[in-house]
Amino acid sequence: MSRLLRIAHSPDPDDAFMFYGLSQGEVTIENFTVQHILEDIETLNQRALKAEFEITAISAHLYPFVANHYWIMRTGS
């Protein structure tokens, strides 16, 4: 059974580049179905406060407010 993994990020070129392999099916994660959510960073910040996604891009200043729900990825800011 496949689990849903929602990855939320901006449509900006740097985020698009980081997630290209996943979004194009070139990279897969066993037992997960990946769903990409594209939003502007302010919307992602607001939705992160509600812990809506498994993985999300946020502004660096927001992290202390969501640290109980999210970790900074090794490739993150």
mmCIF file as gemmi writes it, N, C-alpha and C atoms, coordinates in Angstrom:
data_model
loop_
_atom_site.group_PDB
_atom_site.id
_atom_site.type_symbol
_atom_site.label_atom_id
_atom_site.label_alt_id
_atom_site.label_comp_id
_atom_site.label_asym_id
_atom_site.label_entity_id
_atom_site.label_seq_id
_atom_site.pdbx_PDB_ins_code
_atom_site.Cartn_x
_atom_site.Cartn_y
_atom_site.Cartn_z
_atom_site.occupancy
_atom_site.B_iso_or_equiv
_atom_site.pdbx_formal_charge
_atom_site.auth_seq_id
_atom_site.auth_asym_id
_atom_site.pdbx_PDB_model_num
ATOM 1 N N . MET Axp A 1 ? 0.836 -1.181 0 1 0 ? 1 A 1
ATOM 2 C CA . MET Axp A 1 ? 0 0 0 1 0 ? 1 A 1
ATOM 3 C C . MET Axp A 1 ? 0.883 1.248 0 1 0 ? 1 A 1
ATOM 4 N N . SER Axp A 2 ? 0.597 2.167 -0.866 1 0 ? 2 A 1
ATOM 5 C CA . SER Axp A 2 ? 1.383 3.383 -1.033 1 0 ? 2 A 1
ATOM 6 C C . SER Axp A 2 ? 0.857 4.487 -0.117 1 0 ? 2 A 1
ATOM 7 N N . ARG Axp A 3 ? 1.783 5.201 0.527 1 0 ? 3 A 1
ATOM 8 C CA . ARG Axp A 3 ? 1.42 6.354 1.353 1 0 ? 3 A 1
ATOM 9 C C . ARG Axp A 3 ? 1.629 7.628 0.551 1 0 ? 3 A 1
ATOM 10 N N . LEU Axp A 4 ? 0.809 8.637 0.835 1 0 ? 4 A 1
ATOM 11 C CA . LEU Axp A 4 ? 0.914 9.923 0.164 1 0 ? 4 A 1
ATOM 12 C C . LEU Axp A 4 ? 1.955 10.789 0.862 1 0 ? 4 A 1
ATOM 13 N N . LEU Axp A 5 ? 2.871 11.343 0.074 1 0 ? 5 A 1
ATOM 14 C CA . LEU Axp A 5 ? 3.888 12.265 0.565 1 0 ? 5 A 1
ATOM 15 C C . LEU Axp A 5 ? 3.688 13.582 -0.171 1 0 ? 5 A 1
ATOM 16 N N . ARG Axp A 6 ? 3.198 14.591 0.545 1 0 ? 6 A 1
ATOM 17 C CA . ARG Axp A 6 ? 2.953 15.897 -0.067 1 0 ? 6 A 1
ATOM 18 C C . ARG Axp A 6 ? 4.175 16.777 0.129 1 0 ? 6 A 1
ATOM 19 N N . ILE Axp A 7 ? 4.731 17.234 -0.985 1 0 ? 7 A 1
ATOM 20 C CA . ILE Axp A 7 ? 5.899 18.11 -0.97 1 0 ? 7 A 1
ATOM 21 C C . ILE Axp A 7 ? 5.455 19.467 -1.502 1 0 ? 7 A 1
ATOM 22 N N . ALA Axp A 8 ? 5.474 20.456 -0.627 1 0 ? 8 A 1
ATOM 23 C CA . ALA Axp A 8 ? 5.017 21.794 -0.996 1 0 ? 8 A 1
ATOM 24 C C . ALA Axp A 8 ? 6.229 22.7 -1.189 1 0 ? 8 A 1
ATOM 25 N N . HIS Axp A 9 ? 6.259 23.37 -2.317 1 0 ? 9 A 1
ATOM 26 C CA . HIS Axp A 9 ? 7.363 24.292 -2.592 1 0 ? 9 A 1
ATOM 27 C C . HIS Axp A 9 ? 6.9 25.351 -3.563 1 0 ? 9 A 1
ATOM 28 N N . SER Axp A 10 ? 7.719 26.358 -3.735 1 0 ? 10 A 1
ATOM 29 C CA . SER Axp A 10 ? 7.37 27.445 -4.647 1 0 ? 10 A 1
ATOM 30 C C . SER Axp A 10 ? 7.662 27.02 -6.087 1 0 ? 10 A 1
ATOM 31 N N . PRO Axp A 11 ? 7.038 27.68 -7.042 1 0 ? 11 A 1
ATOM 32 C CA . PRO Axp A 11 ? 7.335 27.386 -8.445 1 0 ? 11 A 1
ATOM 33 C C . PRO Axp A 11 ? 8.614 28.071 -8.937 1 0 ? 11 A 1
ATOM 34 N N . ASP Axp A 12 ? 9.346 28.714 -8.036 1 0 ? 12 A 1
ATOM 35 C CA . ASP Axp A 12 ? 10.581 29.396 -8.412 1 0 ? 12 A 1
ATOM 36 C C . ASP Axp A 12 ? 11.594 28.408 -8.985 1 0 ? 12 A 1
ATOM 37 N N . PRO Axp A 13 ? 12.482 28.871 -9.866 1 0 ? 13 A 1
ATOM 38 C CA . PRO Axp A 13 ? 13.429 27.97 -10.529 1 0 ? 13 A 1
ATOM 39 C C . PRO Axp A 13 ? 14.295 27.14 -9.586 1 0 ? 13 A 1
ATOM 40 N N . ASP Axp A 14 ? 14.728 27.707 -8.452 1 0 ? 14 A 1
ATOM 41 C CA . ASP Axp A 14 ? 15.59 26.931 -7.556 1 0 ? 14 A 1
ATOM 42 C C . ASP Axp A 14 ? 14.841 25.751 -6.946 1 0 ? 14 A 1
ATOM 43 N N . ASP Axp A 15 ? 13.598 25.952 -6.534 1 0 ? 15 A 1
ATOM 44 C CA . ASP Axp A 15 ? 12.804 24.84 -6.002 1 0 ? 15 A 1
ATOM 45 C C . ASP Axp A 15 ? 12.463 23.845 -7.105 1 0 ? 15 A 1
ATOM 46 N N . ALA Axp A 16 ? 12.105 24.359 -8.27 1 0 ? 16 A 1
ATOM 47 C CA . ALA Axp A 16 ? 11.786 23.469 -9.393 1 0 ? 16 A 1
ATOM 48 C C . ALA Axp A 16 ? 12.981 22.576 -9.715 1 0 ? 16 A 1
ATOM 49 N N . PHE Axp A 17 ? 14.174 23.137 -9.672 1 0 ? 17 A 1
ATOM 50 C CA . PHE Axp A 17 ? 15.39 22.365 -9.935 1 0 ? 17 A 1
ATOM 51 C C . PHE Axp A 17 ? 15.593 21.281 -8.881 1 0 ? 17 A 1
ATOM 52 N N . MET Axp A 18 ? 15.414 21.642 -7.6 1 0 ? 18 A 1
ATOM 53 C CA . MET Axp A 18 ? 15.639 20.672 -6.515 1 0 ? 18 A 1
ATOM 54 C C . MET Axp A 18 ? 14.691 19.483 -6.595 1 0 ? 18 A 1
ATOM 55 N N . PHE Axp A 19 ? 13.466 19.723 -7.022 1 0 ? 19 A 1
ATOM 56 C CA . PHE Axp A 19 ? 12.46 18.666 -7.018 1 0 ? 19 A 1
ATOM 57 C C . PHE Axp A 19 ? 12.177 18.095 -8.403 1 0 ? 19 A 1
ATOM 58 N N . TYR Axp A 20 ? 12.967 18.47 -9.402 1 0 ? 20 A 1
ATOM 59 C CA . TYR Axp A 20 ? 12.735 18.038 -10.779 1 0 ? 20 A 1
ATOM 60 C C . TYR Axp A 20 ? 12.666 16.512 -10.907 1 0 ? 20 A 1
ATOM 61 N N . GLY Axp A 21 ? 13.622 15.82 -10.36 1 0 ? 21 A 1
ATOM 62 C CA . GLY Axp A 21 ? 13.659 14.362 -10.485 1 0 ? 21 A 1
ATOM 63 C C . GLY Axp A 21 ? 12.406 13.7 -9.95 1 0 ? 21 A 1
ATOM 64 N N . LEU Axp A 22 ? 11.942 14.154 -8.794 1 0 ? 22 A 1
ATOM 65 C CA . LEU Axp A 22 ? 10.709 13.606 -8.223 1 0 ? 22 A 1
ATOM 66 C C . LEU Axp A 22 ? 9.493 13.982 -9.058 1 0 ? 22 A 1
ATOM 67 N N . SER Axp A 23 ? 9.427 15.241 -9.48 1 0 ? 23 A 1
ATOM 68 C CA . SER Axp A 23 ? 8.24 15.698 -10.21 1 0 ? 23 A 1
ATOM 69 C C . SER Axp A 23 ? 8.113 15.049 -11.582 1 0 ? 23 A 1
ATOM 70 N N . GLN Axp A 24 ? 9.237 14.632 -12.167 1 0 ? 24 A 1
ATOM 71 C CA . GLN Axp A 24 ? 9.21 14.017 -13.495 1 0 ? 24 A 1
ATOM 72 C C . GLN Axp A 24 ? 9.218 12.493 -13.443 1 0 ? 24 A 1
ATOM 73 N N . GLY Axp A 25 ? 9.197 11.928 -12.242 1 0 ? 25 A 1
ATOM 74 C CA . GLY Axp A 25 ? 9.19 10.475 -12.102 1 0 ? 25 A 1
ATOM 75 C C . GLY Axp A 25 ? 10.537 9.824 -12.325 1 0 ? 25 A 1
ATOM 76 N N . GLU Axp A 26 ? 11.598 10.624 -12.427 1 0 ? 26 A 1
ATOM 77 C CA . GLU Axp A 26 ? 12.95 10.086 -12.612 1 0 ? 26 A 1
ATOM 78 C C . GLU Axp A 26 ? 13.494 9.503 -11.316 1 0 ? 26 A 1
ATOM 79 N N . VAL Axp A 27 ? 12.996 10.017 -10.196 1 0 ? 27 A 1
ATOM 80 C CA . VAL Axp A 27 ? 13.358 9.531 -8.872 1 0 ? 27 A 1
ATOM 81 C C . VAL Axp A 27 ? 12.065 9.102 -8.193 1 0 ? 27 A 1
ATOM 82 N N . THR Axp A 28 ? 12.069 7.924 -7.604 1 0 ? 28 A 1
ATOM 83 C CA . THR Axp A 28 ? 10.882 7.45 -6.896 1 0 ? 28 A 1
ATOM 84 C C . THR Axp A 28 ? 11.249 7.114 -5.456 1 0 ? 28 A 1
ATOM 85 N N . ILE Axp A 29 ? 10.244 7.088 -4.611 1 0 ? 29 A 1
ATOM 86 C CA . ILE Axp A 29 ? 10.419 6.713 -3.212 1 0 ? 29 A 1
ATOM 87 C C . ILE Axp A 29 ? 9.522 5.504 -2.976 1 0 ? 29 A 1
ATOM 88 N N . GLU Axp A 30 ? 10.145 4.388 -2.661 1 0 ? 30 A 1
ATOM 89 C CA . GLU Axp A 30 ? 9.404 3.141 -2.502 1 0 ? 30 A 1
ATOM 90 C C . GLU Axp A 30 ? 8.282 3.297 -1.473 1 0 ? 30 A 1
ATOM 91 N N . ASN Axp A 31 ? 7.118 2.798 -1.835 1 0 ? 31 A 1
ATOM 92 C CA . ASN Axp A 31 ? 5.922 2.801 -0.981 1 0 ? 31 A 1
ATOM 93 C C . ASN Axp A 31 ? 5.316 4.18 -0.759 1 0 ? 31 A 1
ATOM 94 N N . PHE Axp A 32 ? 5.726 5.171 -1.556 1 0 ? 32 A 1
ATOM 95 C CA . PHE Axp A 32 ? 5.15 6.504 -1.44 1 0 ? 32 A 1
ATOM 96 C C . PHE Axp A 32 ? 4.681 6.995 -2.802 1 0 ? 32 A 1
ATOM 97 N N . THR Axp A 33 ? 3.568 7.682 -2.797 1 0 ? 33 A 1
ATOM 98 C CA . THR Axp A 33 ? 3.107 8.44 -3.946 1 0 ? 33 A 1
ATOM 99 C C . THR Axp A 33 ? 3.395 9.901 -3.623 1 0 ? 33 A 1
ATOM 100 N N . VAL Axp A 34 ? 4.156 10.567 -4.479 1 0 ? 34 A 1
ATOM 101 C CA . VAL Axp A 34 ? 4.552 11.953 -4.227 1 0 ? 34 A 1
ATOM 102 C C . VAL Axp A 34 ? 3.585 12.898 -4.928 1 0 ? 34 A 1
ATOM 103 N N . GLN Axp A 35 ? 3.077 13.853 -4.162 1 0 ? 35 A 1
ATOM 104 C CA . GLN Axp A 35 ? 2.217 14.902 -4.708 1 0 ? 35 A 1
ATOM 105 C C . GLN Axp A 35 ? 2.923 16.238 -4.489 1 0 ? 35 A 1
ATOM 106 N N . HIS Axp A 36 ? 3.095 17.01 -5.557 1 0 ? 36 A 1
ATOM 107 C CA . HIS Axp A 36 ? 3.738 18.32 -5.459 1 0 ? 36 A 1
ATOM 108 C C . HIS Axp A 36 ? 2.669 19.391 -5.349 1 0 ? 36 A 1
ATOM 109 N N . ILE Axp A 37 ? 2.85 20.276 -4.395 1 0 ? 37 A 1
ATOM 110 C CA . ILE Axp A 37 ? 1.962 21.419 -4.22 1 0 ? 37 A 1
ATOM 111 C C . ILE Axp A 37 ? 2.804 22.658 -4.459 1 0 ? 37 A 1
ATOM 112 N N . LEU Axp A 38 ? 2.416 23.465 -5.431 1 0 ? 38 A 1
ATOM 113 C CA . LEU Axp A 38 ? 3.153 24.685 -5.77 1 0 ? 38 A 1
ATOM 114 C C . LEU Axp A 38 ? 2.382 25.897 -5.265 1 0 ? 38 A 1
ATOM 115 N N . GLU Axp A 39 ? 3.018 26.667 -4.392 1 0 ? 39 A 1
ATOM 116 C CA . GLU Axp A 39 ? 2.408 27.864 -3.807 1 0 ? 39 A 1
ATOM 117 C C . GLU Axp A 39 ? 3.492 28.924 -3.631 1 0 ? 39 A 1
ATOM 118 N N . ASP Axp A 40 ? 3.077 30.178 -3.508 1 0 ? 40 A 1
ATOM 119 C CA . ASP Axp A 40 ? 4.045 31.22 -3.185 1 0 ? 40 A 1
ATOM 120 C C . ASP Axp A 40 ? 4.504 31.019 -1.74 1 0 ? 40 A 1
ATOM 121 N N . ILE Axp A 41 ? 5.648 31.57 -1.396 1 0 ? 41 A 1
ATOM 122 C CA . ILE Axp A 41 ? 6.269 31.294 -0.098 1 0 ? 41 A 1
ATOM 123 C C . ILE Axp A 41 ? 5.421 31.791 1.068 1 0 ? 41 A 1
ATOM 124 N N . GLU Axp A 42 ? 4.726 32.895 0.923 1 0 ? 42 A 1
ATOM 125 C CA . GLU Axp A 42 ? 3.875 33.38 2.017 1 0 ? 42 A 1
ATOM 126 C C . GLU Axp A 42 ? 2.74 32.396 2.295 1 0 ? 42 A 1
ATOM 127 N N . THR Axp A 43 ? 2.145 31.849 1.25 1 0 ? 43 A 1
ATOM 128 C CA . THR Axp A 43 ? 1.098 30.838 1.429 1 0 ? 43 A 1
ATOM 129 C C . THR Axp A 43 ? 1.674 29.592 2.082 1 0 ? 43 A 1
ATOM 130 N N . LEU Axp A 44 ? 2.865 29.179 1.654 1 0 ? 44 A 1
ATOM 131 C CA . LEU Axp A 44 ? 3.51 28.019 2.272 1 0 ? 44 A 1
ATOM 132 C C . LEU Axp A 44 ? 3.794 28.274 3.751 1 0 ? 44 A 1
ATOM 133 N N . ASN Axp A 45 ? 4.225 29.478 4.088 1 0 ? 45 A 1
ATOM 134 C CA . ASN Axp A 45 ? 4.455 29.821 5.492 1 0 ? 45 A 1
ATOM 135 C C . ASN Axp A 45 ? 3.17 29.662 6.302 1 0 ? 45 A 1
ATOM 136 N N . GLN Axp A 46 ? 2.076 30.203 5.792 1 0 ? 46 A 1
ATOM 137 C CA . GLN Axp A 46 ? 0.8 30.122 6.508 1 0 ? 46 A 1
ATOM 138 C C . GLN Axp A 46 ? 0.333 28.677 6.662 1 0 ? 46 A 1
ATOM 139 N N . ARG Axp A 47 ? 0.499 27.896 5.618 1 0 ? 47 A 1
ATOM 140 C CA . ARG Axp A 47 ? 0.067 26.495 5.676 1 0 ? 47 A 1
ATOM 141 C C . ARG Axp A 47 ? 0.988 25.657 6.562 1 0 ? 47 A 1
ATOM 142 N N . ALA Axp A 48 ? 2.268 26.035 6.637 1 0 ? 48 A 1
ATOM 143 C CA . ALA Axp A 48 ? 3.197 25.331 7.529 1 0 ? 48 A 1
ATOM 144 C C . ALA Axp A 48 ? 2.817 25.552 8.989 1 0 ? 48 A 1
ATOM 145 N N . LEU Axp A 49 ? 2.304 26.718 9.308 1 0 ? 49 A 1
ATOM 146 C CA . LEU Axp A 49 ? 1.856 26.979 10.677 1 0 ? 49 A 1
ATOM 147 C C . LEU Axp A 49 ? 0.75 26.013 11.094 1 0 ? 49 A 1
ATOM 148 N N . LYS Axp A 50 ? 0.023 25.489 10.112 1 0 ? 50 A 1
ATOM 149 C CA . LYS Axp A 50 ? -1.045 24.511 10.374 1 0 ? 50 A 1
ATOM 150 C C . LYS Axp A 50 ? -0.557 23.078 10.155 1 0 ? 50 A 1
ATOM 151 N N . ALA Axp A 51 ? 0.74 22.924 9.846 1 0 ? 51 A 1
ATOM 152 C CA . ALA Axp A 51 ? 1.354 21.599 9.613 1 0 ? 51 A 1
ATOM 153 C C . ALA Axp A 51 ? 0.579 20.791 8.576 1 0 ? 51 A 1
ATOM 154 N N . GLU Axp A 52 ? 0.269 21.418 7.441 1 0 ? 52 A 1
ATOM 155 C CA . GLU Axp A 52 ? -0.55 20.77 6.418 1 0 ? 52 A 1
ATOM 156 C C . GLU Axp A 52 ? 0.196 19.759 5.555 1 0 ? 52 A 1
ATOM 157 N N . PHE Axp A 53 ? 1.522 19.875 5.461 1 0 ? 53 A 1
ATOM 158 C CA . PHE Axp A 53 ? 2.278 19.031 4.542 1 0 ? 53 A 1
ATOM 159 C C . PHE Axp A 53 ? 3.338 18.218 5.27 1 0 ? 53 A 1
ATOM 160 N N . GLU Axp A 54 ? 3.738 17.122 4.654 1 0 ? 54 A 1
ATOM 161 C CA . GLU Axp A 54 ? 4.821 16.316 5.204 1 0 ? 54 A 1
ATOM 162 C C . GLU Axp A 54 ? 6.169 17.008 4.995 1 0 ? 54 A 1
ATOM 163 N N . ILE Axp A 55 ? 6.333 17.651 3.844 1 0 ? 55 A 1
ATOM 164 C CA . ILE Axp A 55 ? 7.557 18.39 3.503 1 0 ? 55 A 1
ATOM 165 C C . ILE Axp A 55 ? 7.128 19.717 2.897 1 0 ? 55 A 1
ATOM 166 N N . THR Axp A 56 ? 7.75 20.806 3.326 1 0 ? 56 A 1
ATOM 167 C CA . THR Axp A 56 ? 7.39 22.106 2.769 1 0 ? 56 A 1
ATOM 168 C C . THR Axp A 56 ? 8.578 23.063 2.785 1 0 ? 56 A 1
ATOM 169 N N . ALA Axp A 57 ? 8.607 23.937 1.822 1 0 ? 57 A 1
ATOM 170 C CA . ALA Axp A 57 ? 9.538 25.064 1.836 1 0 ? 57 A 1
ATOM 171 C C . ALA Axp A 57 ? 8.898 26.152 2.694 1 0 ? 57 A 1
ATOM 172 N N . ILE Axp A 58 ? 9.722 26.858 3.443 1 0 ? 58 A 1
ATOM 173 C CA . ILE Axp A 58 ? 9.258 27.985 4.254 1 0 ? 58 A 1
ATOM 174 C C . ILE Axp A 58 ? 10.342 29.051 4.264 1 0 ? 58 A 1
ATOM 175 N N . SER Axp A 59 ? 9.993 30.225 4.751 1 0 ? 59 A 1
ATOM 176 C CA . SER Axp A 59 ? 10.991 31.263 4.987 1 0 ? 59 A 1
ATOM 177 C C . SER Axp A 59 ? 11.786 30.891 6.23 1 0 ? 59 A 1
ATOM 178 N N . ALA Axp A 60 ? 13.069 31.2 6.236 1 0 ? 60 A 1
ATOM 179 C CA . ALA Axp A 60 ? 13.931 30.843 7.364 1 0 ? 60 A 1
ATOM 180 C C . ALA Axp A 60 ? 13.426 31.418 8.684 1 0 ? 60 A 1
ATOM 181 N N . HIS Axp A 61 ? 12.887 32.63 8.644 1 0 ? 61 A 1
ATOM 182 C CA . HIS Axp A 61 ? 12.423 33.245 9.894 1 0 ? 61 A 1
ATOM 183 C C . HIS Axp A 61 ? 11.269 32.481 10.534 1 0 ? 61 A 1
ATOM 184 N N . LEU Axp A 62 ? 10.54 31.689 9.769 1 0 ? 62 A 1
ATOM 185 C CA . LEU Axp A 62 ? 9.378 30.964 10.287 1 0 ? 62 A 1
ATOM 186 C C . LEU Axp A 62 ? 9.761 29.698 11.049 1 0 ? 62 A 1
ATOM 187 N N . TYR Axp A 63 ? 10.946 29.179 10.797 1 0 ? 63 A 1
ATOM 188 C CA . TYR Axp A 63 ? 11.293 27.87 11.351 1 0 ? 63 A 1
ATOM 189 C C . TYR Axp A 63 ? 11.079 27.732 12.862 1 0 ? 63 A 1
ATOM 190 N N . PRO Axp A 64 ? 11.482 28.683 13.69 1 0 ? 64 A 1
ATOM 191 C CA . PRO Axp A 64 ? 11.256 28.501 15.131 1 0 ? 64 A 1
ATOM 192 C C . PRO Axp A 64 ? 9.784 28.275 15.495 1 0 ? 64 A 1
ATOM 193 N N . PHE Axp A 65 ? 8.886 28.769 14.665 1 0 ? 65 A 1
ATOM 194 C CA . PHE Axp A 65 ? 7.457 28.637 14.942 1 0 ? 65 A 1
ATOM 195 C C . PHE Axp A 65 ? 6.885 27.286 14.497 1 0 ? 65 A 1
ATOM 196 N N . VAL Axp A 66 ? 7.63 26.564 13.664 1 0 ? 66 A 1
ATOM 197 C CA . VAL Axp A 66 ? 7.135 25.269 13.157 1 0 ? 66 A 1
ATOM 198 C C . VAL Axp A 66 ? 8.091 24.119 13.473 1 0 ? 66 A 1
ATOM 199 N N . ALA Axp A 67 ? 9.101 24.389 14.287 1 0 ? 67 A 1
ATOM 200 C CA . ALA Axp A 67 ? 10.126 23.379 14.576 1 0 ? 67 A 1
ATOM 201 C C . ALA Axp A 67 ? 9.566 22.138 15.257 1 0 ? 67 A 1
ATOM 202 N N . ASN Axp A 68 ? 8.413 22.244 15.879 1 0 ? 68 A 1
ATOM 203 C CA . ASN Axp A 68 ? 7.805 21.071 16.502 1 0 ? 68 A 1
ATOM 204 C C . ASN Axp A 68 ? 7.17 20.14 15.47 1 0 ? 68 A 1
ATOM 205 N N . HIS Axp A 69 ? 7.008 20.611 14.227 1 0 ? 69 A 1
ATOM 206 C CA . HIS Axp A 69 ? 6.413 19.801 13.158 1 0 ? 69 A 1
ATOM 207 C C . HIS Axp A 69 ? 7.394 19.464 12.034 1 0 ? 69 A 1
ATOM 208 N N . TYR Axp A 70 ? 8.434 20.276 11.856 1 0 ? 70 A 1
ATOM 209 C CA . TYR Axp A 70 ? 9.324 20.125 10.71 1 0 ? 70 A 1
ATOM 210 C C . TYR Axp A 70 ? 10.794 20.147 11.129 1 0 ? 70 A 1
ATOM 211 N N . TRP Axp A 71 ? 11.614 19.481 10.343 1 0 ? 71 A 1
ATOM 212 C CA . TRP Axp A 71 ? 13.07 19.534 10.483 1 0 ? 71 A 1
ATOM 213 C C . TRP Axp A 71 ? 13.631 20.204 9.24 1 0 ? 71 A 1
ATOM 214 N N . ILE Axp A 72 ? 14.778 20.847 9.386 1 0 ? 72 A 1
ATOM 215 C CA . ILE Axp A 72 ? 15.462 21.402 8.221 1 0 ? 72 A 1
ATOM 216 C C . ILE Axp A 72 ? 16.194 20.256 7.533 1 0 ? 72 A 1
ATOM 217 N N . MET Axp A 73 ? 15.965 20.123 6.241 1 0 ? 73 A 1
ATOM 218 C CA . MET Axp A 73 ? 16.633 19.068 5.479 1 0 ? 73 A 1
ATOM 219 C C . MET Axp A 73 ? 18.096 19.433 5.277 1 0 ? 73 A 1
ATOM 220 N N . ARG Axp A 74 ? 18.926 18.437 5.112 1 0 ? 74 A 1
ATOM 221 C CA . ARG Axp A 74 ? 20.356 18.678 4.911 1 0 ? 74 A 1
ATOM 222 C C . ARG Axp A 74 ? 20.606 19.578 3.708 1 0 ? 74 A 1
ATOM 223 N N . THR Axp A 75 ? 19.719 19.56 2.735 1 0 ? 75 A 1
ATOM 224 C CA . THR Axp A 75 ? 19.873 20.391 1.545 1 0 ? 75 A 1
ATOM 225 C C . THR Axp A 75 ? 19.152 21.721 1.682 1 0 ? 75 A 1
ATOM 226 N N . GLY Axp A 76 ? 18.558 21.976 2.845 1 0 ? 76 A 1
ATOM 227 C CA . GLY Axp A 76 ? 17.783 23.196 3.05 1 0 ? 76 A 1
ATOM 228 C C . GLY Axp A 76 ? 18.644 24.376 3.438 1 0 ? 76 A 1
ATOM 229 N N . SER Axp A 77 ? 17.971 25.461 3.803 1 0 ? 77 A 1
ATOM 230 C CA . SER Axp A 77 ? 18.661 26.696 4.149 1 0 ? 77 A 1
ATOM 231 C C . SER Axp A 77 ? 19.452 26.53 5.421 1 0 ? 77 A 1
